[in-house]
Amino acid sequence: MSVDGLPPRANMFFALYFAMTGLHGVHVLIGMSVLTWVLIKNIRGDFSKEYFTHVELGALYWHLVDLVWIYLFPLLYLVG
């Protein structure tokens, strides 16, 4: 046991935990902003059957962030 009563590598674990969770949170905020922007453009009628690339890219980004969380959750919460 270390001086503060925690296991020897607890500080490193908590540093990685907060860094990875915080970084994921930043990406979630970015994804929410992108999807809100896509929603506003959709309400204005900027998309059509021929032009919907921004919708696809926004969805791909959001699902990438979601997929990363599927791996972060077990790594940080279940293994740690």
mmCIF file of the N, C-alpha and C atoms, coordinates in Angstrom:
data_MODEL
# 
_entry.id   MODEL 
# 
loop_
_atom_site.group_PDB 
_atom_site.id 
_atom_site.type_symbol 
_atom_site.label_atom_id 
_atom_site.label_alt_id 
_atom_site.label_comp_id 
_atom_site.label_asym_id 
_atom_site.label_entity_id 
_atom_site.label_seq_id 
_atom_site.pdbx_PDB_ins_code 
_atom_site.Cartn_x 
_atom_site.Cartn_y 
_atom_site.Cartn_z 
_atom_site.occupancy 
_atom_site.B_iso_or_equiv 
_atom_site.pdbx_formal_charge 
_atom_site.auth_seq_id 
_atom_site.auth_comp_id 
_atom_site.auth_asym_id 
_atom_site.auth_atom_id 
_atom_site.pdbx_PDB_model_num 
ATOM 1   N N  . MET A 1 1  ? 0.841   -1.188 0.000   1.00 0.00 ? 1  MET A N  1 
ATOM 2   C CA . MET A 1 1  ? 0.000   0.000  0.000   1.00 0.00 ? 1  MET A CA 1 
ATOM 3   C C  . MET A 1 1  ? 0.880   1.243  0.000   1.00 0.00 ? 1  MET A C  1 
ATOM 4   N N  . SER A 1 2  ? 0.387   2.244  -0.693  1.00 0.00 ? 2  SER A N  1 
ATOM 5   C CA . SER A 1 2  ? 1.125   3.495  -0.727  1.00 0.00 ? 2  SER A CA 1 
ATOM 6   C C  . SER A 1 2  ? 0.771   4.342  0.492   1.00 0.00 ? 2  SER A C  1 
ATOM 7   N N  . VAL A 1 3  ? 1.378   5.492  0.563   1.00 0.00 ? 3  VAL A N  1 
ATOM 8   C CA . VAL A 1 3  ? 1.221   6.373  1.725   1.00 0.00 ? 3  VAL A CA 1 
ATOM 9   C C  . VAL A 1 3  ? -0.231  6.817  1.905   1.00 0.00 ? 3  VAL A C  1 
ATOM 10  N N  . ASP A 1 4  ? -0.933  7.114  0.813   1.00 0.00 ? 4  ASP A N  1 
ATOM 11  C CA . ASP A 1 4  ? -2.298  7.621  0.927   1.00 0.00 ? 4  ASP A CA 1 
ATOM 12  C C  . ASP A 1 4  ? -3.346  6.518  1.063   1.00 0.00 ? 4  ASP A C  1 
ATOM 13  N N  . GLY A 1 5  ? -2.928  5.285  1.208   1.00 0.00 ? 5  GLY A N  1 
ATOM 14  C CA . GLY A 1 5  ? -3.849  4.185  1.418   1.00 0.00 ? 5  GLY A CA 1 
ATOM 15  C C  . GLY A 1 5  ? -4.380  3.548  0.145   1.00 0.00 ? 5  GLY A C  1 
ATOM 16  N N  . LEU A 1 6  ? -3.924  3.992  -0.999  1.00 0.00 ? 6  LEU A N  1 
ATOM 17  C CA . LEU A 1 6  ? -4.348  3.423  -2.271  1.00 0.00 ? 6  LEU A CA 1 
ATOM 18  C C  . LEU A 1 6  ? -3.287  2.463  -2.788  1.00 0.00 ? 6  LEU A C  1 
ATOM 19  N N  . PRO A 1 7  ? -3.662  1.546  -3.652  1.00 0.00 ? 7  PRO A N  1 
ATOM 20  C CA . PRO A 1 7  ? -2.667  0.656  -4.253  1.00 0.00 ? 7  PRO A CA 1 
ATOM 21  C C  . PRO A 1 7  ? -1.607  1.463  -5.006  1.00 0.00 ? 7  PRO A C  1 
ATOM 22  N N  . PRO A 1 8  ? -0.444  0.890  -5.249  1.00 0.00 ? 8  PRO A N  1 
ATOM 23  C CA . PRO A 1 8  ? 0.679   1.625  -5.827  1.00 0.00 ? 8  PRO A CA 1 
ATOM 24  C C  . PRO A 1 8  ? 0.385   2.334  -7.150  1.00 0.00 ? 8  PRO A C  1 
ATOM 25  N N  . ARG A 1 9  ? -0.380  1.747  -8.038  1.00 0.00 ? 9  ARG A N  1 
ATOM 26  C CA . ARG A 1 9  ? -0.603  2.355  -9.353  1.00 0.00 ? 9  ARG A CA 1 
ATOM 27  C C  . ARG A 1 9  ? -1.974  3.007  -9.474  1.00 0.00 ? 9  ARG A C  1 
ATOM 28  N N  . ALA A 1 10 ? -2.606  3.303  -8.379  1.00 0.00 ? 10 ALA A N  1 
ATOM 29  C CA . ALA A 1 10 ? -3.947  3.893  -8.418  1.00 0.00 ? 10 ALA A CA 1 
ATOM 30  C C  . ALA A 1 10 ? -3.931  5.272  -9.062  1.00 0.00 ? 10 ALA A C  1 
ATOM 31  N N  . ASN A 1 11 ? -2.911  6.061  -8.801  1.00 0.00 ? 11 ASN A N  1 
ATOM 32  C CA . ASN A 1 11 ? -2.853  7.399  -9.399  1.00 0.00 ? 11 ASN A CA 1 
ATOM 33  C C  . ASN A 1 11 ? -2.800  7.334  -10.915 1.00 0.00 ? 11 ASN A C  1 
ATOM 34  N N  . MET A 1 12 ? -2.032  6.382  -11.456 1.00 0.00 ? 12 MET A N  1 
ATOM 35  C CA . MET A 1 12 ? -1.949  6.232  -12.901 1.00 0.00 ? 12 MET A CA 1 
ATOM 36  C C  . MET A 1 12 ? -3.305  5.788  -13.461 1.00 0.00 ? 12 MET A C  1 
ATOM 37  N N  . PHE A 1 13 ? -3.981  4.865  -12.776 1.00 0.00 ? 13 PHE A N  1 
ATOM 38  C CA . PHE A 1 13 ? -5.290  4.418  -13.232 1.00 0.00 ? 13 PHE A CA 1 
ATOM 39  C C  . PHE A 1 13 ? -6.278  5.575  -13.270 1.00 0.00 ? 13 PHE A C  1 
ATOM 40  N N  . PHE A 1 14 ? -6.342  6.350  -12.183 1.00 0.00 ? 14 PHE A N  1 
ATOM 41  C CA . PHE A 1 14 ? -7.307  7.443  -12.137 1.00 0.00 ? 14 PHE A CA 1 
ATOM 42  C C  . PHE A 1 14 ? -6.968  8.544  -13.141 1.00 0.00 ? 14 PHE A C  1 
ATOM 43  N N  . ALA A 1 15 ? -5.695  8.773  -13.390 1.00 0.00 ? 15 ALA A N  1 
ATOM 44  C CA . ALA A 1 15 ? -5.310  9.753  -14.399 1.00 0.00 ? 15 ALA A CA 1 
ATOM 45  C C  . ALA A 1 15 ? -5.783  9.305  -15.782 1.00 0.00 ? 15 ALA A C  1 
ATOM 46  N N  . LEU A 1 16 ? -5.547  8.044  -16.126 1.00 0.00 ? 16 LEU A N  1 
ATOM 47  C CA . LEU A 1 16 ? -6.016  7.523  -17.411 1.00 0.00 ? 16 LEU A CA 1 
ATOM 48  C C  . LEU A 1 16 ? -7.539  7.489  -17.470 1.00 0.00 ? 16 LEU A C  1 
ATOM 49  N N  . TYR A 1 17 ? -8.166  7.126  -16.368 1.00 0.00 ? 17 TYR A N  1 
ATOM 50  C CA . TYR A 1 17 ? -9.621  7.064  -16.311 1.00 0.00 ? 17 TYR A CA 1 
ATOM 51  C C  . TYR A 1 17 ? -10.243 8.423  -16.618 1.00 0.00 ? 17 TYR A C  1 
ATOM 52  N N  . PHE A 1 18 ? -9.792  9.456  -15.931 1.00 0.00 ? 18 PHE A N  1 
ATOM 53  C CA . PHE A 1 18 ? -10.364 10.776 -16.142 1.00 0.00 ? 18 PHE A CA 1 
ATOM 54  C C  . PHE A 1 18 ? -9.967  11.359 -17.504 1.00 0.00 ? 18 PHE A C  1 
ATOM 55  N N  . ALA A 1 19 ? -8.761  11.077 -17.961 1.00 0.00 ? 19 ALA A N  1 
ATOM 56  C CA . ALA A 1 19 ? -8.339  11.579 -19.269 1.00 0.00 ? 19 ALA A CA 1 
ATOM 57  C C  . ALA A 1 19 ? -9.162  10.942 -20.388 1.00 0.00 ? 19 ALA A C  1 
ATOM 58  N N  . MET A 1 20 ? -9.320  9.632  -20.357 1.00 0.00 ? 20 MET A N  1 
ATOM 59  C CA . MET A 1 20 ? -10.056 8.946  -21.416 1.00 0.00 ? 20 MET A CA 1 
ATOM 60  C C  . MET A 1 20 ? -11.550 9.262  -21.351 1.00 0.00 ? 20 MET A C  1 
ATOM 61  N N  . THR A 1 21 ? -12.117 9.316  -20.158 1.00 0.00 ? 21 THR A N  1 
ATOM 62  C CA . THR A 1 21 ? -13.525 9.656  -20.027 1.00 0.00 ? 21 THR A CA 1 
ATOM 63  C C  . THR A 1 21 ? -13.764 11.102 -20.446 1.00 0.00 ? 21 THR A C  1 
ATOM 64  N N  . GLY A 1 22 ? -12.879 12.005 -20.060 1.00 0.00 ? 22 GLY A N  1 
ATOM 65  C CA . GLY A 1 22 ? -13.015 13.404 -20.450 1.00 0.00 ? 22 GLY A CA 1 
ATOM 66  C C  . GLY A 1 22 ? -12.867 13.596 -21.943 1.00 0.00 ? 22 GLY A C  1 
ATOM 67  N N  . LEU A 1 23 ? -11.901 12.908 -22.552 1.00 0.00 ? 23 LEU A N  1 
ATOM 68  C CA . LEU A 1 23 ? -11.714 13.005 -23.996 1.00 0.00 ? 23 LEU A CA 1 
ATOM 69  C C  . LEU A 1 23 ? -12.937 12.470 -24.734 1.00 0.00 ? 23 LEU A C  1 
ATOM 70  N N  . HIS A 1 24 ? -13.493 11.384 -24.230 1.00 0.00 ? 24 HIS A N  1 
ATOM 71  C CA . HIS A 1 24 ? -14.717 10.857 -24.831 1.00 0.00 ? 24 HIS A CA 1 
ATOM 72  C C  . HIS A 1 24 ? -15.858 11.866 -24.686 1.00 0.00 ? 24 HIS A C  1 
ATOM 73  N N  . GLY A 1 25 ? -15.954 12.505 -23.529 1.00 0.00 ? 25 GLY A N  1 
ATOM 74  C CA . GLY A 1 25 ? -16.991 13.511 -23.316 1.00 0.00 ? 25 GLY A CA 1 
ATOM 75  C C  . GLY A 1 25 ? -16.866 14.677 -24.280 1.00 0.00 ? 25 GLY A C  1 
ATOM 76  N N  . VAL A 1 26 ? -15.644 15.103 -24.556 1.00 0.00 ? 26 VAL A N  1 
ATOM 77  C CA . VAL A 1 26 ? -15.419 16.183 -25.531 1.00 0.00 ? 26 VAL A CA 1 
ATOM 78  C C  . VAL A 1 26 ? -15.910 15.749 -26.908 1.00 0.00 ? 26 VAL A C  1 
ATOM 79  N N  . HIS A 1 27 ? -15.615 14.507 -27.283 1.00 0.00 ? 27 HIS A N  1 
ATOM 80  C CA . HIS A 1 27 ? -16.066 14.018 -28.581 1.00 0.00 ? 27 HIS A CA 1 
ATOM 81  C C  . HIS A 1 27 ? -17.589 13.878 -28.635 1.00 0.00 ? 27 HIS A C  1 
ATOM 82  N N  . VAL A 1 28 ? -18.209 13.532 -27.527 1.00 0.00 ? 28 VAL A N  1 
ATOM 83  C CA . VAL A 1 28 ? -19.677 13.486 -27.482 1.00 0.00 ? 28 VAL A CA 1 
ATOM 84  C C  . VAL A 1 28 ? -20.244 14.887 -27.707 1.00 0.00 ? 28 VAL A C  1 
ATOM 85  N N  . LEU A 1 29 ? -19.662 15.892 -27.061 1.00 0.00 ? 29 LEU A N  1 
ATOM 86  C CA . LEU A 1 29 ? -20.127 17.269 -27.264 1.00 0.00 ? 29 LEU A CA 1 
ATOM 87  C C  . LEU A 1 29 ? -19.951 17.709 -28.721 1.00 0.00 ? 29 LEU A C  1 
ATOM 88  N N  . ILE A 1 30 ? -18.827 17.345 -29.323 1.00 0.00 ? 30 ILE A N  1 
ATOM 89  C CA . ILE A 1 30 ? -18.607 17.661 -30.731 1.00 0.00 ? 30 ILE A CA 1 
ATOM 90  C C  . ILE A 1 30 ? -19.659 16.961 -31.592 1.00 0.00 ? 30 ILE A C  1 
ATOM 91  N N  . GLY A 1 31 ? -19.918 15.690 -31.302 1.00 0.00 ? 31 GLY A N  1 
ATOM 92  C CA . GLY A 1 31 ? -20.921 14.944 -32.059 1.00 0.00 ? 31 GLY A CA 1 
ATOM 93  C C  . GLY A 1 31 ? -22.310 15.538 -31.912 1.00 0.00 ? 31 GLY A C  1 
ATOM 94  N N  . MET A 1 32 ? -22.661 15.962 -30.705 1.00 0.00 ? 32 MET A N  1 
ATOM 95  C CA . MET A 1 32 ? -23.963 16.587 -30.503 1.00 0.00 ? 32 MET A CA 1 
ATOM 96  C C  . MET A 1 32 ? -24.057 17.901 -31.270 1.00 0.00 ? 32 MET A C  1 
ATOM 97  N N  . SER A 1 33 ? -22.966 18.635 -31.308 1.00 0.00 ? 33 SER A N  1 
ATOM 98  C CA . SER A 1 33 ? -22.948 19.888 -32.064 1.00 0.00 ? 33 SER A CA 1 
ATOM 99  C C  . SER A 1 33 ? -23.112 19.630 -33.562 1.00 0.00 ? 33 SER A C  1 
ATOM 100 N N  . VAL A 1 34 ? -22.423 18.634 -34.066 1.00 0.00 ? 34 VAL A N  1 
ATOM 101 C CA . VAL A 1 34 ? -22.523 18.294 -35.486 1.00 0.00 ? 34 VAL A CA 1 
ATOM 102 C C  . VAL A 1 34 ? -23.944 17.856 -35.826 1.00 0.00 ? 34 VAL A C  1 
ATOM 103 N N  . LEU A 1 35 ? -24.524 17.006 -34.993 1.00 0.00 ? 35 LEU A N  1 
ATOM 104 C CA . LEU A 1 35 ? -25.881 16.536 -35.267 1.00 0.00 ? 35 LEU A CA 1 
ATOM 105 C C  . LEU A 1 35 ? -26.907 17.657 -35.139 1.00 0.00 ? 35 LEU A C  1 
ATOM 106 N N  . THR A 1 36 ? -26.686 18.599 -34.230 1.00 0.00 ? 36 THR A N  1 
ATOM 107 C CA . THR A 1 36 ? -27.569 19.766 -34.129 1.00 0.00 ? 36 THR A CA 1 
ATOM 108 C C  . THR A 1 36 ? -27.450 20.621 -35.384 1.00 0.00 ? 36 THR A C  1 
ATOM 109 N N  . TRP A 1 37 ? -26.243 20.790 -35.875 1.00 0.00 ? 37 TRP A N  1 
ATOM 110 C CA . TRP A 1 37 ? -26.014 21.541 -37.113 1.00 0.00 ? 37 TRP A CA 1 
ATOM 111 C C  . TRP A 1 37 ? -26.715 20.861 -38.291 1.00 0.00 ? 37 TRP A C  1 
ATOM 112 N N  . VAL A 1 38 ? -26.624 19.528 -38.352 1.00 0.00 ? 38 VAL A N  1 
ATOM 113 C CA . VAL A 1 38 ? -27.306 18.782 -39.418 1.00 0.00 ? 38 VAL A CA 1 
ATOM 114 C C  . VAL A 1 38 ? -28.821 18.950 -39.283 1.00 0.00 ? 38 VAL A C  1 
ATOM 115 N N  . LEU A 1 39 ? -29.340 18.924 -38.062 1.00 0.00 ? 39 LEU A N  1 
ATOM 116 C CA . LEU A 1 39 ? -30.771 19.110 -37.841 1.00 0.00 ? 39 LEU A CA 1 
ATOM 117 C C  . LEU A 1 39 ? -31.228 20.485 -38.323 1.00 0.00 ? 39 LEU A C  1 
ATOM 118 N N  . ILE A 1 40 ? -30.458 21.515 -38.005 1.00 0.00 ? 40 ILE A N  1 
ATOM 119 C CA . ILE A 1 40 ? -30.808 22.868 -38.438 1.00 0.00 ? 40 ILE A CA 1 
ATOM 120 C C  . ILE A 1 40 ? -30.803 22.957 -39.964 1.00 0.00 ? 40 ILE A C  1 
ATOM 121 N N  . LYS A 1 41 ? -29.787 22.372 -40.589 1.00 0.00 ? 41 LYS A N  1 
ATOM 122 C CA . LYS A 1 41 ? -29.736 22.384 -42.059 1.00 0.00 ? 41 LYS A CA 1 
ATOM 123 C C  . LYS A 1 41 ? -30.908 21.600 -42.646 1.00 0.00 ? 41 LYS A C  1 
ATOM 124 N N  . ASN A 1 42 ? -31.316 20.537 -41.976 1.00 0.00 ? 42 ASN A N  1 
ATOM 125 C CA . ASN A 1 42 ? -32.444 19.747 -42.458 1.00 0.00 ? 42 ASN A CA 1 
ATOM 126 C C  . ASN A 1 42 ? -33.754 20.520 -42.331 1.00 0.00 ? 42 ASN A C  1 
ATOM 127 N N  . ILE A 1 43 ? -33.930 21.219 -41.222 1.00 0.00 ? 43 ILE A N  1 
ATOM 128 C CA . ILE A 1 43 ? -35.136 22.024 -41.036 1.00 0.00 ? 43 ILE A CA 1 
ATOM 129 C C  . ILE A 1 43 ? -35.217 23.111 -42.105 1.00 0.00 ? 43 ILE A C  1 
ATOM 130 N N  . ARG A 1 44 ? -34.065 23.678 -42.472 1.00 0.00 ? 44 ARG A N  1 
ATOM 131 C CA . ARG A 1 44 ? -34.034 24.705 -43.530 1.00 0.00 ? 44 ARG A CA 1 
ATOM 132 C C  . ARG A 1 44 ? -34.280 24.113 -44.912 1.00 0.00 ? 44 ARG A C  1 
ATOM 133 N N  . GLY A 1 45 ? -34.194 22.797 -45.032 1.00 0.00 ? 45 GLY A N  1 
ATOM 134 C CA . GLY A 1 45 ? -34.429 22.141 -46.321 1.00 0.00 ? 45 GLY A CA 1 
ATOM 135 C C  . GLY A 1 45 ? -33.212 22.086 -47.211 1.00 0.00 ? 45 GLY A C  1 
ATOM 136 N N  . ASP A 1 46 ? -32.025 22.064 -46.620 1.00 0.00 ? 46 ASP A N  1 
ATOM 137 C CA . ASP A 1 46 ? -30.791 22.057 -47.414 1.00 0.00 ? 46 ASP A CA 1 
ATOM 138 C C  . ASP A 1 46 ? -30.462 20.691 -48.014 1.00 0.00 ? 46 ASP A C  1 
ATOM 139 N N  . PHE A 1 47 ? -31.114 19.630 -47.570 1.00 0.00 ? 47 PHE A N  1 
ATOM 140 C CA . PHE A 1 47 ? -30.787 18.286 -48.044 1.00 0.00 ? 47 PHE A CA 1 
ATOM 141 C C  . PHE A 1 47 ? -31.856 17.793 -49.016 1.00 0.00 ? 47 PHE A C  1 
ATOM 142 N N  . SER A 1 48 ? -31.439 16.920 -49.908 1.00 0.00 ? 48 SER A N  1 
ATOM 143 C CA . SER A 1 48 ? -32.352 16.310 -50.873 1.00 0.00 ? 48 SER A CA 1 
ATOM 144 C C  . SER A 1 48 ? -31.906 14.872 -51.112 1.00 0.00 ? 48 SER A C  1 
ATOM 145 N N  . LYS A 1 49 ? -32.577 14.200 -52.031 1.00 0.00 ? 49 LYS A N  1 
ATOM 146 C CA . LYS A 1 49 ? -32.185 12.827 -52.368 1.00 0.00 ? 49 LYS A CA 1 
ATOM 147 C C  . LYS A 1 49 ? -30.785 12.780 -52.976 1.00 0.00 ? 49 LYS A C  1 
ATOM 148 N N  . GLU A 1 50 ? -30.385 13.847 -53.622 1.00 0.00 ? 50 GLU A N  1 
ATOM 149 C CA . GLU A 1 50 ? -29.078 13.886 -54.276 1.00 0.00 ? 50 GLU A CA 1 
ATOM 150 C C  . GLU A 1 50 ? -27.983 14.428 -53.367 1.00 0.00 ? 50 GLU A C  1 
ATOM 151 N N  . TYR A 1 51 ? -28.351 15.173 -52.326 1.00 0.00 ? 51 TYR A N  1 
ATOM 152 C CA . TYR A 1 51 ? -27.358 15.849 -51.487 1.00 0.00 ? 51 TYR A CA 1 
ATOM 153 C C  . TYR A 1 51 ? -27.667 15.591 -50.011 1.00 0.00 ? 51 TYR A C  1 
ATOM 154 N N  . PHE A 1 52 ? -27.010 14.585 -49.468 1.00 0.00 ? 52 PHE A N  1 
ATOM 155 C CA . PHE A 1 52 ? -27.205 14.258 -48.054 1.00 0.00 ? 52 PHE A CA 1 
ATOM 156 C C  . PHE A 1 52 ? -25.896 13.804 -47.406 1.00 0.00 ? 52 PHE A C  1 
ATOM 157 N N  . THR A 1 53 ? -24.777 14.200 -47.977 1.00 0.00 ? 53 THR A N  1 
ATOM 158 C CA . THR A 1 53 ? -23.468 13.778 -47.487 1.00 0.00 ? 53 THR A CA 1 
ATOM 159 C C  . THR A 1 53 ? -23.236 14.194 -46.042 1.00 0.00 ? 53 THR A C  1 
ATOM 160 N N  . HIS A 1 54 ? -23.670 15.393 -45.666 1.00 0.00 ? 54 HIS A N  1 
ATOM 161 C CA . HIS A 1 54 ? -23.457 15.861 -44.297 1.00 0.00 ? 54 HIS A CA 1 
ATOM 162 C C  . HIS A 1 54 ? -24.205 14.997 -43.285 1.00 0.00 ? 54 HIS A C  1 
ATOM 163 N N  . VAL A 1 55 ? -25.369 14.509 -43.659 1.00 0.00 ? 55 VAL A N  1 
ATOM 164 C CA . VAL A 1 55 ? -26.136 13.631 -42.768 1.00 0.00 ? 55 VAL A CA 1 
ATOM 165 C C  . VAL A 1 55 ? -25.370 12.334 -42.548 1.00 0.00 ? 55 VAL A C  1 
ATOM 166 N N  . GLU A 1 56 ? -24.858 11.756 -43.605 1.00 0.00 ? 56 GLU A N  1 
ATOM 167 C CA . GLU A 1 56 ? -24.101 10.510 -43.490 1.00 0.00 ? 56 GLU A CA 1 
ATOM 168 C C  . GLU A 1 56 ? -22.832 10.700 -42.673 1.00 0.00 ? 56 GLU A C  1 
ATOM 169 N N  . LEU A 1 57 ? -22.104 11.785 -42.919 1.00 0.00 ? 57 LEU A N  1 
ATOM 170 C CA . LEU A 1 57 ? -20.862 12.019 -42.186 1.00 0.00 ? 57 LEU A CA 1 
ATOM 171 C C  . LEU A 1 57 ? -21.130 12.274 -40.707 1.00 0.00 ? 57 LEU A C  1 
ATOM 172 N N  . GLY A 1 58 ? -22.194 13.003 -40.400 1.00 0.00 ? 58 GLY A N  1 
ATOM 173 C CA . GLY A 1 58 ? -22.554 13.229 -39.000 1.00 0.00 ? 58 GLY A CA 1 
ATOM 174 C C  . GLY A 1 58 ? -22.908 11.932 -38.302 1.00 0.00 ? 58 GLY A C  1 
ATOM 175 N N  . ALA A 1 59 ? -23.657 11.076 -38.989 1.00 0.00 ? 59 ALA A N  1 
ATOM 176 C CA . ALA A 1 59 ? -24.030 9.781  -38.412 1.00 0.00 ? 59 ALA A CA 1 
ATOM 177 C C  . ALA A 1 59 ? -22.805 8.883  -38.237 1.00 0.00 ? 59 ALA A C  1 
ATOM 178 N N  . LEU A 1 60 ? -21.896 8.899  -39.211 1.00 0.00 ? 60 LEU A N  1 
ATOM 179 C CA . LEU A 1 60 ? -20.678 8.088  -39.092 1.00 0.00 ? 60 LEU A CA 1 
ATOM 180 C C  . LEU A 1 60 ? -19.829 8.536  -37.905 1.00 0.00 ? 60 LEU A C  1 
ATOM 181 N N  . TYR A 1 61 ? -19.708 9.849  -37.742 1.00 0.00 ? 61 TYR A N  1 
ATOM 182 C CA . TYR A 1 61 ? -18.926 10.356 -36.608 1.00 0.00 ? 61 TYR A CA 1 
ATOM 183 C C  . TYR A 1 61 ? -19.574 9.942  -35.289 1.00 0.00 ? 61 TYR A C  1 
ATOM 184 N N  . TRP A 1 62 ? -20.888 10.112 -35.191 1.00 0.00 ? 62 TRP A N  1 
ATOM 185 C CA . TRP A 1 62 ? -21.576 9.763  -33.949 1.00 0.00 ? 62 TRP A CA 1 
ATOM 186 C C  . TRP A 1 62 ? -21.411 8.277  -33.633 1.00 0.00 ? 62 TRP A C  1 
ATOM 187 N N  . HIS A 1 63 ? -21.520 7.425  -34.623 1.00 0.00 ? 63 HIS A N  1 
ATOM 188 C CA . HIS A 1 63 ? -21.393 5.990  -34.377 1.00 0.00 ? 63 HIS A CA 1 
ATOM 189 C C  . HIS A 1 63 ? -19.945 5.598  -34.086 1.00 0.00 ? 63 HIS A C  1 
ATOM 190 N N  . LEU A 1 64 ? -18.984 6.342  -34.604 1.00 0.00 ? 64 LEU A N  1 
ATOM 191 C CA . LEU A 1 64 ? -17.593 6.096  -34.233 1.00 0.00 ? 64 LEU A CA 1 
ATOM 192 C C  . LEU A 1 64 ? -17.390 6.392  -32.754 1.00 0.00 ? 64 LEU A C  1 
ATOM 193 N N  . VAL A 1 65 ? -17.920 7.518  -32.291 1.00 0.00 ? 65 VAL A N  1 
ATOM 194 C CA . VAL A 1 65 ? -17.810 7.861  -30.872 1.00 0.00 ? 65 VAL A CA 1 
ATOM 195 C C  . VAL A 1 65 ? -18.506 6.796  -30.025 1.00 0.00 ? 65 VAL A C  1 
ATOM 196 N N  . ASP A 1 66 ? -19.655 6.328  -30.481 1.00 0.00 ? 66 ASP A N  1 
ATOM 197 C CA . ASP A 1 66 ? -20.396 5.290  -29.773 1.00 0.00 ? 66 ASP A CA 1 
ATOM 198 C C  . ASP A 1 66 ? -19.606 3.987  -29.737 1.00 0.00 ? 66 ASP A C  1 
ATOM 199 N N  . LEU A 1 67 ? -18.998 3.629  -30.854 1.00 0.00 ? 67 LEU A N  1 
ATOM 200 C CA . LEU A 1 67 ? -18.221 2.396  -30.924 1.00 0.00 ? 67 LEU A CA 1 
ATOM 201 C C  . LEU A 1 67 ? -17.004 2.457  -30.004 1.00 0.00 ? 67 LEU A C  1 
ATOM 202 N N  . VAL A 1 68 ? -16.345 3.597  -29.957 1.00 0.00 ? 68 VAL A N  1 
ATOM 203 C CA . VAL A 1 68 ? -15.193 3.744  -29.068 1.00 0.00 ? 68 VAL A CA 1 
ATOM 204 C C  . VAL A 1 68 ? -15.628 3.535  -27.618 1.00 0.00 ? 68 VAL A C  1 
ATOM 205 N N  . TRP A 1 69 ? -16.814 4.053  -27.250 1.00 0.00 ? 69 TRP A N  1 
ATOM 206 C CA . TRP A 1 69 ? -17.289 3.904  -25.874 1.00 0.00 ? 69 TRP A CA 1 
ATOM 207 C C  . TRP A 1 69 ? -17.551 2.437  -25.532 1.00 0.00 ? 69 TRP A C  1 
ATOM 208 N N  . ILE A 1 70 ? -17.964 1.637  -26.518 1.00 0.00 ? 70 ILE A N  1 
ATOM 209 C CA . ILE A 1 70 ? -18.193 0.212  -26.277 1.00 0.00 ? 70 ILE A CA 1 
ATOM 210 C C  . ILE A 1 70 ? -16.900 -0.457 -25.804 1.00 0.00 ? 70 ILE A C  1 
ATOM 211 N N  . TYR A 1 71 ? -15.759 0.025  -26.288 1.00 0.00 ? 71 TYR A N  1 
ATOM 212 C CA . TYR A 1 71 ? -14.478 -0.539 -25.861 1.00 0.00 ? 71 TYR A CA 1 
ATOM 213 C C  . TYR A 1 71 ? -13.937 0.156  -24.614 1.00 0.00 ? 71 TYR A C  1 
ATOM 214 N N  . LEU A 1 72 ? -14.207 1.436  -24.465 1.00 0.00 ? 72 LEU A N  1 
ATOM 215 C CA . LEU A 1 72 ? -13.725 2.143  -23.278 1.00 0.00 ? 72 LEU A CA 1 
ATOM 216 C C  . LEU A 1 72 ? -14.435 1.691  -22.010 1.00 0.00 ? 72 LEU A C  1 
ATOM 217 N N  . PHE A 1 73 ? -15.737 1.453  -22.104 1.00 0.00 ? 73 PHE A N  1 
ATOM 218 C CA . PHE A 1 73 ? -16.495 1.086  -20.910 1.00 0.00 ? 73 PHE A CA 1 
ATOM 219 C C  . PHE A 1 73 ? -15.925 -0.167 -20.238 1.00 0.00 ? 73 PHE A C  1 
ATOM 220 N N  . PRO A 1 74 ? -15.769 -1.284 -20.949 1.00 0.00 ? 74 PRO A N  1 
ATOM 221 C CA . PRO A 1 74 ? -15.193 -2.452 -20.257 1.00 0.00 ? 74 PRO A CA 1 
ATOM 222 C C  . PRO A 1 74 ? -13.750 -2.217 -19.811 1.00 0.00 ? 74 PRO A C  1 
ATOM 223 N N  . LEU A 1 75 ? -12.993 -1.469 -20.621 1.00 0.00 ? 75 LEU A N  1 
ATOM 224 C CA . LEU A 1 75 ? -11.599 -1.241 -20.263 1.00 0.00 ? 75 LEU A CA 1 
ATOM 225 C C  . LEU A 1 75 ? -11.486 -0.457 -18.963 1.00 0.00 ? 75 LEU A C  1 
ATOM 226 N N  . LEU A 1 76 ? -12.281 0.584  -18.811 1.00 0.00 ? 76 LEU A N  1 
ATOM 227 C CA . LEU A 1 76 ? -12.155 1.459  -17.647 1.00 0.00 ? 76 LEU A CA 1 
ATOM 228 C C  . LEU A 1 76 ? -12.939 0.979  -16.434 1.00 0.00 ? 76 LEU A C  1 
ATOM 229 N N  . TYR A 1 77 ? -14.129 0.467  -16.639 1.00 0.00 ? 77 TYR A N  1 
ATOM 230 C CA . TYR A 1 77 ? -15.009 0.170  -15.505 1.00 0.00 ? 77 TYR A CA 1 
ATOM 231 C C  . TYR A 1 77 ? -14.944 -1.281 -15.062 1.00 0.00 ? 77 TYR A C  1 
ATOM 232 N N  . LEU A 1 78 ? -14.870 -2.208 -16.001 1.00 0.00 ? 78 LEU A N  1 
ATOM 233 C CA . LEU A 1 78 ? -14.924 -3.608 -15.642 1.00 0.00 ? 78 LEU A CA 1 
ATOM 234 C C  . LEU A 1 78 ? -13.561 -4.205 -15.355 1.00 0.00 ? 78 LEU A C  1 
ATOM 235 N N  . VAL A 1 79 ? -12.553 -3.828 -16.117 1.00 0.00 ? 79 VAL A N  1 
ATOM 236 C CA . VAL A 1 79 ? -11.201 -4.353 -15.918 1.00 0.00 ? 79 VAL A CA 1 
ATOM 237 C C  . VAL A 1 79 ? -10.519 -3.626 -14.756 1.00 0.00 ? 79 VAL A C  1 
ATOM 238 N N  . GLY A 1 80 ? -10.716 -2.307 -14.679 1.00 0.00 ? 80 GLY A N  1 
ATOM 239 C CA . GLY A 1 80 ? -10.056 -1.478 -13.667 1.00 0.00 ? 80 GLY A CA 1 
ATOM 240 C C  . GLY A 1 80 ? -10.603 -1.689 -12.364 1.00 0.00 ? 80 GLY A C  1 
# 
